[in-house]
Amino acid sequence: MLISIPTDETILIPENGKIDEFWHDAVRHGETCVHISLSQLIEDHLVMTLMEYSREAHFMDTPVSIHFLEGIEQNDLLRLTRAASVSLLILGLFPERLNRMLVSPAYLITAGRSSYDHLAHRLKAIRRNGEAELARQARDSFEPMARVLRGIRMKENIFAFPLSS
């Protein structure tokens, strides 16, 4: 069975209810399709991003720039993370939104990488070094992560892998 990706970014829940397995399978499939092997840390981070989207798709409603600016101004780690996540999800799963947003892919790449960079600096400043390292690696792996998300899609609006039973 294949599952459609709704164009309105509604929450996706697999029929078997095992969201983590679903996204792990999806990411591995995307890696295979685009011939990219993400590190285990980055693969897990990407799965967590997709799981967060599955639980709270509404965070995609706020523009990347708002998440980013509020994250910087308010020293809000969640907002910086969301700016990176939204950029990544739009580039990878919902590229058709770029036309409505009137921004280029380069804008989202810059916004996503900058969000991870600011996040890394803020986390290091509060001595959360492990999380800071993850943010640095995510910054450096931003474009490969977006390509893997693209690889999940076989053609417009269709996941290219069967759901697990």
TORNU-799134 format. One line per field, with one value per residue: residue number from 1; residue in three letters; x, y, z negated of N, C-alpha, C in turn. Coordinates in nm, 3 decimals. Last residue first. Layout:
N
i <- NUM / ...
aa <- ala / ...
n_x <- X / ...
n_y <- Y / ...
n_z <- Z / ...
ca_x <- X / ...
ca_y <- Y / ...
ca_z <- Z / ...
c_x <- X / ...
c_y <- Y / ...
c_z <- Z / ...
END
This chain:
165
i <- 165 / 164 / 163 / 162 / 161 / 160 / 159 / 158 / 157 / 156 / 155 / 154 / 153 / 152 / 151 / 150 / 149 / 148 / 147 / 146 / 145 / 144 / 143 / 142 / 141 / 140 / 139 / 138 / 137 / 136 / 135 / 134 / 133 / 132 / 131 / 130 / 129 / 128 / 127 / 126 / 125 / 124 / 123 / 122 / 121 / 120 / 119 / 118 / 117 / 116 / 115 / 114 / 113 / 112 / 111 / 110 / 109 / 108 / 107 / 106 / 105 / 104 / 103 / 102 / 101 / 100 / 99 / 98 / 97 / 96 / 95 / 94 / 93 / 92 / 91 / 90 / 89 / 88 / 87 / 86 / 85 / 84 / 83 / 82 / 81 / 80 / 79 / 78 / 77 / 76 / 75 / 74 / 73 / 72 / 71 / 70 / 69 / 68 / 67 / 66 / 65 / 64 / 63 / 62 / 61 / 60 / 59 / 58 / 57 / 56 / 55 / 54 / 53 / 52 / 51 / 50 / 49 / 48 / 47 / 46 / 45 / 44 / 43 / 42 / 41 / 40 / 39 / 38 / 37 / 36 / 35 / 34 / 33 / 32 / 31 / 30 / 29 / 28 / 27 / 26 / 25 / 24 / 23 / 22 / 21 / 20 / 19 / 18 / 17 / 16 / 15 / 14 / 13 / 12 / 11 / 10 / 9 / 8 / 7 / 6 / 5 / 4 / 3 / 2 / 1
aa <- ser / ser / leu / pro / phe / ala / phe / ile / asn / glu / lys / met / arg / ile / gly / arg / leu / val / arg / ala / met / pro / glu / phe / ser / asp / arg / ala / gln / arg / ala / leu / glu / ala / glu / gly / asn / arg / arg / ile / ala / lys / leu / arg / his / ala / leu / his / asp / tyr / ser / ser / arg / gly / ala / thr / ile / leu / tyr / ala / pro / ser / val / leu / met / arg / asn / leu / arg / glu / pro / phe / leu / gly / leu / ile / leu / leu / ser / val / ser / ala / ala / arg / thr / leu / arg / leu / leu / asp / asn / gln / glu / ile / gly / glu / leu / phe / his / ile / ser / val / pro / thr / asp / met / phe / his / ala / glu / arg / ser / tyr / glu / met / leu / thr / met / val / leu / his / asp / glu / ile / leu / gln / ser / leu / ser / ile / his / val / cys / thr / glu / gly / his / arg / val / ala / asp / his / trp / phe / glu / asp / ile / lys / gly / asn / glu / pro / ile / leu / ile / thr / glu / asp / thr / pro / ile / ser / ile / leu / met
n_x <- 0.362 / 0.482 / 0.398 / 0.634 / 0.757 / 0.729 / 0.450 / 0.347 / 0.359 / 0.531 / 0.720 / 0.850 / 1.007 / 1.239 / 1.413 / 1.366 / 1.502 / 1.758 / 1.788 / 1.792 / 2.031 / 2.219 / 2.181 / 2.272 / 2.502 / 2.585 / 2.372 / 2.405 / 2.647 / 2.559 / 2.368 / 2.538 / 2.687 / 2.489 / 2.434 / 2.679 / 2.690 / 2.561 / 2.650 / 2.548 / 2.697 / 2.608 / 2.355 / 2.422 / 2.558 / 2.354 / 2.168 / 2.309 / 2.315 / 2.046 / 1.991 / 2.158 / 2.037 / 1.783 / 1.849 / 1.984 / 1.774 / 1.586 / 1.723 / 1.752 / 1.492 / 1.332 / 0.991 / 0.711 / 0.536 / 0.437 / 0.670 / 0.728 / 0.550 / 0.662 / 0.819 / 0.782 / 1.004 / 1.240 / 1.180 / 1.007 / 1.175 / 1.376 / 1.231 / 1.129 / 1.372 / 1.476 / 1.269 / 1.273 / 1.511 / 1.443 / 1.235 / 1.376 / 1.544 / 1.538 / 1.618 / 1.465 / 1.600 / 1.621 / 1.354 / 1.243 / 1.377 / 1.283 / 1.002 / 0.993 / 1.106 / 0.923 / 0.585 / 0.373 / 0.283 / 0.426 / 0.306 / 0.103 / 0.187 / 0.275 / 0.329 / 0.478 / 0.688 / 0.812 / 0.892 / 1.079 / 1.270 / 1.344 / 1.465 / 1.682 / 1.818 / 1.887 / 2.064 / 2.259 / 2.355 / 2.439 / 2.491 / 2.348 / 2.429 / 2.268 / 2.117 / 1.854 / 1.739 / 1.854 / 1.742 / 1.469 / 1.474 / 1.543 / 1.315 / 1.112 / 1.188 / 1.159 / 0.884 / 0.780 / 0.883 / 0.743 / 0.470 / 0.271 / 0.013 / -0.055 / -0.104 / 0.071 / -0.022 / 0.047 / -0.138 / -0.117 / -0.015 / -0.157 / -0.099 / -0.022 / 0.115 / -0.032 / 0.111 / 0.054 / 0.084
n_y <- -0.349 / -0.043 / 0.089 / 0.105 / 0.408 / 0.662 / 0.870 / 1.123 / 1.387 / 1.310 / 1.019 / 0.934 / 1.070 / 1.031 / 1.209 / 1.436 / 1.355 / 1.355 / 1.631 / 1.725 / 1.604 / 1.737 / 2.004 / 1.966 / 1.892 / 2.108 / 2.122 / 1.878 / 1.927 / 2.130 / 1.987 / 1.800 / 1.976 / 2.062 / 1.828 / 1.808 / 2.051 / 2.264 / 2.508 / 2.733 / 2.764 / 2.551 / 2.648 / 2.869 / 2.743 / 2.579 / 2.775 / 2.897 / 2.671 / 2.618 / 2.862 / 2.844 / 2.630 / 2.746 / 2.974 / 2.855 / 2.701 / 2.897 / 3.037 / 2.841 / 2.810 / 3.135 / 3.239 / 3.245 / 3.070 / 2.931 / 2.799 / 2.639 / 2.431 / 2.226 / 2.085 / 1.919 / 1.766 / 1.940 / 2.212 / 2.180 / 2.057 / 2.256 / 2.473 / 2.354 / 2.305 / 2.563 / 2.669 / 2.493 / 2.567 / 2.827 / 2.770 / 2.632 / 2.829 / 3.159 / 3.421 / 3.610 / 3.661 / 3.400 / 3.320 / 3.523 / 3.468 / 3.199 / 3.218 / 3.409 / 3.274 / 3.067 / 3.130 / 2.879 / 2.632 / 2.428 / 2.370 / 2.189 / 1.930 / 1.761 / 1.491 / 1.499 / 1.666 / 1.487 / 1.298 / 1.446 / 1.483 / 1.218 / 1.161 / 1.335 / 1.218 / 0.972 / 1.067 / 1.178 / 0.944 / 0.787 / 0.984 / 0.892 / 0.828 / 0.844 / 0.779 / 0.827 / 0.584 / 0.543 / 0.756 / 0.686 / 0.451 / 0.562 / 0.723 / 0.525 / 0.380 / 0.586 / 0.634 / 0.385 / 0.371 / 0.593 / 0.520 / 0.287 / 0.257 / 0.129 / 0.343 / 0.647 / 0.975 / 1.312 / 1.609 / 1.814 / 1.971 / 1.985 / 1.779 / 1.463 / 1.198 / 0.873 / 0.555 / 0.223 / -0.117
n_z <- -0.771 / -0.632 / -0.314 / -0.044 / 0.101 / 0.203 / 0.166 / 0.386 / 0.494 / 0.784 / 0.704 / 0.477 / 0.201 / 0.071 / 0.187 / 0.037 / -0.191 / -0.081 / -0.035 / -0.297 / -0.384 / -0.215 / -0.325 / -0.599 / -0.722 / -0.867 / -1.049 / -1.178 / -1.308 / -1.482 / -1.631 / -1.754 / -1.913 / -2.087 / -2.223 / -2.358 / -2.512 / -2.659 / -2.763 / -2.663 / -2.434 / -2.280 / -2.213 / -2.056 / -1.843 / -1.740 / -1.659 / -1.454 / -1.280 / -1.229 / -1.097 / -0.875 / -0.740 / -0.687 / -0.535 / -0.316 / -0.215 / -0.158 / 0.045 / 0.242 / 0.339 / 0.302 / 0.258 / 0.267 / 0.159 / 0.374 / 0.456 / 0.235 / 0.223 / 0.361 / 0.182 / -0.059 / -0.134 / -0.114 / -0.163 / -0.383 / -0.572 / -0.607 / -0.709 / -0.943 / -1.083 / -1.126 / -1.280 / -1.499 / -1.621 / -1.691 / -1.872 / -2.073 / -2.177 / -2.193 / -2.231 / -2.116 / -1.874 / -1.759 / -1.742 / -1.593 / -1.348 / -1.292 / -1.282 / -1.074 / -0.856 / -0.810 / -0.917 / -1.043 / -0.965 / -1.069 / -1.302 / -1.240 / -1.278 / -1.508 / -1.455 / -1.221 / -1.299 / -1.471 / -1.285 / -1.140 / -1.340 / -1.388 / -1.140 / -1.160 / -1.375 / -1.264 / -1.066 / -1.228 / -1.357 / -1.142 / -0.844 / -0.528 / -0.218 / 0.092 / 0.320 / 0.341 / 0.256 / 0.003 / -0.140 / -0.127 / -0.283 / -0.529 / -0.566 / -0.583 / -0.808 / -0.996 / -0.972 / -1.066 / -1.323 / -1.435 / -1.407 / -1.393 / -1.293 / -1.064 / -0.887 / -0.977 / -0.949 / -0.898 / -0.910 / -0.614 / -0.403 / -0.170 / -0.005 / -0.151 / -0.005 / -0.023 / -0.044 / 0.079 / 0.000
ca_x <- 0.238 / 0.505 / 0.387 / 0.512 / 0.780 / 0.776 / 0.565 / 0.339 / 0.263 / 0.453 / 0.670 / 0.871 / 0.900 / 1.122 / 1.419 / 1.320 / 1.357 / 1.701 / 1.788 / 1.684 / 1.904 / 2.195 / 2.143 / 2.139 / 2.430 / 2.672 / 2.403 / 2.283 / 2.642 / 2.666 / 2.326 / 2.432 / 2.754 / 2.556 / 2.330 / 2.633 / 2.784 / 2.492 / 2.721 / 2.487 / 2.707 / 2.745 / 2.369 / 2.345 / 2.627 / 2.479 / 2.132 / 2.275 / 2.438 / 2.127 / 1.918 / 2.179 / 2.175 / 1.797 / 1.772 / 2.052 / 1.901 / 1.557 / 1.678 / 1.872 / 1.550 / 1.411 / 1.132 / 0.789 / 0.613 / 0.344 / 0.600 / 0.820 / 0.522 / 0.562 / 0.883 / 0.679 / 0.874 / 1.239 / 1.273 / 0.960 / 1.053 / 1.408 / 1.311 / 1.037 / 1.280 / 1.553 / 1.309 / 1.158 / 1.494 / 1.554 / 1.207 / 1.270 / 1.602 / 1.444 / 1.707 / 1.420 / 1.566 / 1.740 / 1.453 / 1.202 / 1.396 / 1.425 / 1.067 / 0.939 / 1.170 / 1.059 / 0.697 / 0.449 / 0.202 / 0.460 / 0.424 / 0.071 / 0.203 / 0.241 / 0.251 / 0.360 / 0.593 / 0.757 / 0.796 / 0.958 / 1.207 / 1.279 / 1.345 / 1.584 / 1.768 / 1.796 / 1.944 / 2.180 / 2.310 / 2.328 / 2.540 / 2.361 / 2.428 / 2.331 / 2.255 / 1.942 / 1.698 / 1.880 / 1.888 / 1.518 / 1.435 / 1.633 / 1.448 / 1.107 / 1.181 / 1.290 / 0.978 / 0.740 / 0.924 / 0.889 / 0.523 / 0.411 / 0.034 / -0.017 / -0.215 / 0.060 / -0.012 / 0.053 / -0.056 / -0.190 / 0.069 / -0.189 / -0.037 / -0.118 / 0.158 / -0.015 / 0.041 / 0.126 / 0.000
ca_y <- -0.406 / -0.170 / 0.095 / 0.052 / 0.283 / 0.558 / 0.805 / 0.981 / 1.353 / 1.413 / 1.116 / 0.864 / 1.088 / 0.960 / 1.070 / 1.432 / 1.377 / 1.229 / 1.536 / 1.767 / 1.568 / 1.593 / 1.973 / 2.018 / 1.788 / 2.060 / 2.235 / 1.901 / 1.823 / 2.156 / 2.103 / 1.754 / 1.899 / 2.160 / 1.885 / 1.701 / 2.023 / 2.143 / 2.385 / 2.683 / 2.867 / 2.547 / 2.527 / 2.888 / 2.843 / 2.521 / 2.679 / 2.974 / 2.734 / 2.517 / 2.824 / 2.951 / 2.616 / 2.623 / 2.987 / 2.952 / 2.638 / 2.799 / 3.107 / 2.894 / 2.704 / 3.037 / 3.236 / 3.339 / 3.152 / 3.014 / 2.890 / 2.747 / 2.550 / 2.306 / 2.189 / 2.008 / 1.702 / 1.798 / 2.174 / 2.242 / 1.990 / 2.121 / 2.486 / 2.401 / 2.196 / 2.464 / 2.736 / 2.493 / 2.430 / 2.804 / 2.848 / 2.564 / 2.714 / 3.047 / 3.313 / 3.561 / 3.771 / 3.481 / 3.234 / 3.508 / 3.595 / 3.233 / 3.124 / 3.441 / 3.396 / 3.037 / 3.146 / 3.001 / 2.749 / 2.467 / 2.457 / 2.332 / 1.988 / 1.903 / 1.528 / 1.411 / 1.713 / 1.611 / 1.260 / 1.397 / 1.599 / 1.296 / 1.087 / 1.354 / 1.356 / 0.977 / 0.991 / 1.266 / 1.059 / 0.741 / 0.923 / 0.986 / 0.758 / 0.919 / 0.731 / 0.936 / 0.645 / 0.450 / 0.745 / 0.809 / 0.444 / 0.464 / 0.785 / 0.630 / 0.314 / 0.523 / 0.737 / 0.440 / 0.273 / 0.591 / 0.636 / 0.289 / 0.343 / 0.044 / 0.259 / 0.519 / 0.866 / 1.179 / 1.512 / 1.754 / 1.940 / 2.084 / 1.906 / 1.569 / 1.313 / 1.002 / 0.662 / 0.349 / 0.000
ca_z <- -0.829 / -0.702 / -0.457 / -0.104 / 0.034 / 0.293 / 0.105 / 0.352 / 0.390 / 0.715 / 0.800 / 0.603 / 0.299 / 0.020 / 0.230 / 0.177 / -0.197 / -0.129 / 0.079 / -0.207 / -0.448 / -0.201 / -0.187 / -0.564 / -0.646 / -0.760 / -0.961 / -1.099 / -1.206 / -1.384 / -1.551 / -1.663 / -1.808 / -2.000 / -2.137 / -2.271 / -2.404 / -2.612 / -2.792 / -2.787 / -2.537 / -2.333 / -2.295 / -2.180 / -1.927 / -1.789 / -1.761 / -1.575 / -1.326 / -1.297 / -1.219 / -0.974 / -0.789 / -0.764 / -0.659 / -0.402 / -0.253 / -0.261 / -0.075 / 0.176 / 0.256 / 0.375 / 0.217 / 0.347 / 0.066 / 0.297 / 0.548 / 0.272 / 0.140 / 0.431 / 0.264 / -0.005 / -0.114 / -0.086 / -0.056 / -0.259 / -0.525 / -0.561 / -0.588 / -0.837 / -1.046 / -1.050 / -1.155 / -1.406 / -1.571 / -1.599 / -1.750 / -1.999 / -2.107 / -2.199 / -2.271 / -2.246 / -1.965 / -1.790 / -1.806 / -1.733 / -1.418 / -1.302 / -1.375 / -1.207 / -0.906 / -0.856 / -0.823 / -1.073 / -0.929 / -0.931 / -1.311 / -1.241 / -1.144 / -1.513 / -1.574 / -1.228 / -1.197 / -1.524 / -1.388 / -1.073 / -1.275 / -1.495 / -1.182 / -1.053 / -1.385 / -1.379 / -1.028 / -1.142 / -1.435 / -1.226 / -0.968 / -0.640 / -0.345 / -0.017 / 0.303 / 0.382 / 0.384 / 0.113 / -0.126 / -0.064 / -0.142 / -0.466 / -0.554 / -0.480 / -0.677 / -0.976 / -0.927 / -0.937 / -1.222 / -1.431 / -1.336 / -1.436 / -1.408 / -1.177 / -0.932 / -0.907 / -1.046 / -0.839 / -0.983 / -0.726 / -0.519 / -0.273 / 0.027 / -0.123 / -0.084 / 0.043 / -0.113 / 0.080 / 0.000
c_x <- 0.251 / 0.375 / 0.415 / 0.514 / 0.650 / 0.801 / 0.602 / 0.466 / 0.248 / 0.348 / 0.581 / 0.831 / 0.937 / 1.009 / 1.302 / 1.315 / 1.297 / 1.549 / 1.728 / 1.674 / 1.786 / 2.064 / 2.129 / 2.096 / 2.295 / 2.605 / 2.483 / 2.303 / 2.517 / 2.664 / 2.431 / 2.387 / 2.652 / 2.625 / 2.389 / 2.528 / 2.741 / 2.567 / 2.642 / 2.537 / 2.647 / 2.761 / 2.508 / 2.360 / 2.555 / 2.551 / 2.258 / 2.240 / 2.414 / 2.255 / 1.996 / 2.110 / 2.206 / 1.936 / 1.790 / 1.981 / 1.976 / 1.682 / 1.655 / 1.836 / 1.673 / 1.455 / 1.202 / 0.933 / 0.692 / 0.418 / 0.506 / 0.752 / 0.613 / 0.524 / 0.783 / 0.738 / 0.772 / 1.104 / 1.258 / 1.051 / 1.000 / 1.286 / 1.338 / 1.112 / 1.188 / 1.462 / 1.386 / 1.191 / 1.381 / 1.545 / 1.318 / 1.240 / 1.497 / 1.495 / 1.626 / 1.508 / 1.534 / 1.708 / 1.577 / 1.299 / 1.355 / 1.447 / 1.212 / 1.000 / 1.120 / 1.122 / 0.833 / 0.566 / 0.277 / 0.384 / 0.473 / 0.194 / 0.178 / 0.262 / 0.198 / 0.269 / 0.464 / 0.655 / 0.732 / 0.852 / 1.077 / 1.209 / 1.271 / 1.454 / 1.660 / 1.737 / 1.841 / 2.054 / 2.219 / 2.270 / 2.419 / 2.421 / 2.453 / 2.320 / 2.333 / 2.090 / 1.796 / 1.851 / 1.923 / 1.668 / 1.486 / 1.602 / 1.545 / 1.244 / 1.185 / 1.294 / 1.119 / 0.844 / 0.895 / 0.941 / 0.675 / 0.485 / 0.177 / 0.014 / -0.179 / -0.052 / -0.028 / 0.067 / -0.067 / -0.102 / -0.011 / -0.114 / -0.065 / -0.048 / 0.058 / 0.038 / 0.070 / 0.044 / 0.089
c_y <- -0.419 / -0.220 / -0.041 / 0.072 / 0.236 / 0.425 / 0.687 / 0.937 / 1.204 / 1.353 / 1.211 / 0.955 / 1.019 / 0.965 / 0.987 / 1.290 / 1.376 / 1.243 / 1.401 / 1.673 / 1.606 / 1.547 / 1.822 / 1.978 / 1.835 / 1.956 / 2.188 / 2.018 / 1.838 / 2.053 / 2.138 / 1.869 / 1.847 / 2.089 / 1.988 / 1.750 / 1.913 / 2.097 / 2.257 / 2.543 / 2.821 / 2.647 / 2.515 / 2.767 / 2.863 / 2.616 / 2.617 / 2.881 / 2.815 / 2.578 / 2.720 / 2.919 / 2.722 / 2.607 / 2.863 / 2.964 / 2.729 / 2.724 / 3.007 / 2.968 / 2.754 / 2.924 / 3.127 / 3.352 / 3.260 / 3.110 / 2.983 / 2.847 / 2.667 / 2.431 / 2.276 / 2.119 / 1.789 / 1.739 / 2.028 / 2.202 / 2.050 / 2.050 / 2.350 / 2.415 / 2.236 / 2.353 / 2.638 / 2.563 / 2.425 / 2.664 / 2.829 / 2.637 / 2.640 / 2.932 / 3.183 / 3.449 / 3.723 / 3.586 / 3.312 / 3.419 / 3.587 / 3.361 / 3.166 / 3.348 / 3.434 / 3.160 / 3.120 / 3.012 / 2.880 / 2.593 / 2.498 / 2.422 / 2.138 / 1.971 / 1.670 / 1.448 / 1.630 / 1.669 / 1.384 / 1.354 / 1.558 / 1.420 / 1.164 / 1.281 / 1.382 / 1.117 / 0.995 / 1.195 / 1.149 / 0.856 / 0.881 / 0.912 / 0.860 / 0.835 / 0.817 / 0.903 / 0.751 / 0.515 / 0.655 / 0.806 / 0.568 / 0.451 / 0.688 / 0.691 / 0.417 / 0.453 / 0.681 / 0.540 / 0.323 / 0.492 / 0.632 / 0.399 / 0.356 / 0.125 / 0.174 / 0.434 / 0.736 / 1.074 / 1.375 / 1.647 / 1.890 / 2.058 / 2.012 / 1.701 / 1.423 / 1.105 / 0.793 / 0.454 / 0.124
c_z <- -0.978 / -0.759 / -0.518 / -0.256 / -0.030 / 0.224 / 0.192 / 0.281 / 0.358 / 0.622 / 0.722 / 0.719 / 0.430 / 0.123 / 0.180 / 0.229 / -0.057 / -0.140 / 0.039 / -0.087 / -0.358 / -0.268 / -0.164 / -0.422 / -0.594 / -0.671 / -0.841 / -1.003 / -1.118 / -1.272 / -1.446 / -1.573 / -1.707 / -1.884 / -2.040 / -2.172 / -2.308 / -2.487 / -2.762 / -2.821 / -2.670 / -2.449 / -2.356 / -2.272 / -2.060 / -1.882 / -1.823 / -1.690 / -1.454 / -1.353 / -1.298 / -1.106 / -0.896 / -0.822 / -0.746 / -0.536 / -0.349 / -0.306 / -0.189 / 0.047 / 0.179 / 0.282 / 0.297 / 0.295 / 0.137 / 0.205 / 0.475 / 0.364 / 0.176 / 0.352 / 0.341 / 0.083 / -0.043 / -0.051 / -0.015 / -0.143 / -0.395 / -0.502 / -0.525 / -0.705 / -0.932 / -0.999 / -1.066 / -1.275 / -1.470 / -1.538 / -1.647 / -1.869 / -2.023 / -2.112 / -2.289 / -2.301 / -2.105 / -1.895 / -1.847 / -1.809 / -1.565 / -1.384 / -1.400 / -1.311 / -1.045 / -0.920 / -0.889 / -0.977 / -0.952 / -0.888 / -1.173 / -1.254 / -1.142 / -1.378 / -1.568 / -1.345 / -1.202 / -1.428 / -1.450 / -1.173 / -1.209 / -1.439 / -1.291 / -1.087 / -1.280 / -1.396 / -1.141 / -1.094 / -1.351 / -1.307 / -1.051 / -0.759 / -0.455 / -0.143 / 0.203 / 0.361 / 0.433 / 0.248 / -0.008 / -0.042 / -0.066 / -0.317 / -0.488 / -0.457 / -0.564 / -0.841 / -0.911 / -0.885 / -1.081 / -1.328 / -1.327 / -1.359 / -1.456 / -1.303 / -1.053 / -0.967 / -0.970 / -0.948 / -0.918 / -0.789 / -0.638 / -0.404 / -0.080 / -0.098 / -0.053 / -0.055 / -0.041 / 0.008 / 0.000
END
